[in-house]
């Protein structure tokens, strides 16, 4: 999705699907449980058909949309520097 911040997924499966799509030959990703303050959230609907580079010009702390690689999963970009890792899940 792009957008200028850390990228998180609502499920481990979704996070791994996104990572594998952009890093097909990469190492096995680490998956973490995280916490963040959503602040002002903007839901992008319909879901973008392609990845966007750079900042998305919306006045929002977080941007959320449905995953195209893992149905039922939401992807969020956190732009307000509130991301905290809680624990490693794998």
Helices and strands as residue ranges (DSSP letters): E 6-9, H 12-22, E 32-35, E 41-43, E 62-66, E 74-78, E 84-88
